[in-house]
Amino acid sequence: MGRILVVSGVLLVAVGLAWPWLSKLGLGRLPGDIAIQGEQGGFYFPIVTCLAISAVLSLIFWLIGKL
């Protein structure tokens, strides 16, 4: 459990430091993300972005589990 927490913390720090470059990838604006604009405001749900991030995190944790 401690190993997973340390790896998760390191990954969060790495993503935080790399955020200026990661934001240029277009995550959050992928085709399939739901965006509804109205007069009073809007609703945005990045469903495809969530699926992509989930797949990448699943792969990372699977690889860590193999160690």
C-alpha positions as CSV (number, residue, x, y, z in Angstrom):
1,M,0.0,0.0,0.0
2,G,2.8,2.4,0.8
3,R,4.4,1.8,-2.5
4,I,1.3,2.7,-4.4
5,L,0.9,5.9,-2.4
6,V,4.4,6.9,-3.1
7,V,4.1,6.2,-6.8
8,S,0.8,8.0,-6.9
9,G,2.3,11.0,-5.2
10,V,5.3,11.0,-7.6
11,L,2.9,10.8,-10.6
12,L,0.8,13.7,-9.3
13,V,3.9,15.9,-8.8
14,A,5.1,14.9,-12.3
15,V,1.8,15.8,-13.9
16,G,1.6,19.1,-12.0
17,L,5.1,20.0,-13.2
18,A,4.3,19.0,-16.8
19,W,0.9,20.7,-16.9
20,P,1.9,23.5,-19.2
21,W,3.0,21.0,-21.8
22,L,0.1,18.5,-21.1
23,S,-2.5,21.2,-21.6
24,K,-1.4,21.5,-25.2
25,L,-2.4,17.9,-25.9
26,G,-6.1,18.8,-26.0
27,L,-7.2,16.7,-23.1
28,G,-10.6,18.0,-22.0
29,R,-11.7,18.9,-25.6
30,L,-11.7,15.5,-27.2
31,P,-14.3,14.4,-29.7
32,G,-17.2,12.8,-27.8
33,D,-16.9,15.1,-24.8
34,I,-20.3,16.5,-23.9
35,A,-20.7,20.3,-24.0
36,I,-24.0,22.1,-23.8
37,Q,-24.2,25.9,-23.9
38,G,-27.4,27.8,-23.0
39,E,-28.3,31.4,-22.3
40,Q,-27.9,31.1,-18.5
41,G,-24.7,29.0,-18.6
42,G,-23.4,25.7,-19.7
43,F,-22.7,22.1,-18.9
44,Y,-19.5,20.3,-19.8
45,F,-18.7,16.6,-19.1
46,P,-15.5,15.3,-20.6
47,I,-16.6,11.6,-20.9
48,V,-14.0,10.6,-23.5
49,T,-11.2,12.4,-21.7
50,C,-12.2,10.5,-18.5
51,L,-12.2,7.2,-20.4
52,A,-8.7,7.9,-21.9
53,I,-7.2,8.9,-18.5
54,S,-8.8,5.8,-16.9
55,A,-7.3,3.5,-19.5
56,V,-3.8,5.1,-19.1
57,L,-4.0,4.9,-15.3
58,S,-5.2,1.3,-15.4
59,L,-2.2,0.4,-17.6
60,I,0.2,2.2,-15.3
61,F,-1.2,0.4,-12.2
62,W,-1.2,-2.9,-14.0
63,L,2.5,-2.4,-14.8
64,I,3.3,-1.4,-11.3
65,G,1.5,-4.6,-10.0
66,K,3.7,-6.7,-12.2
67,L,6.9,-5.4,-10.4
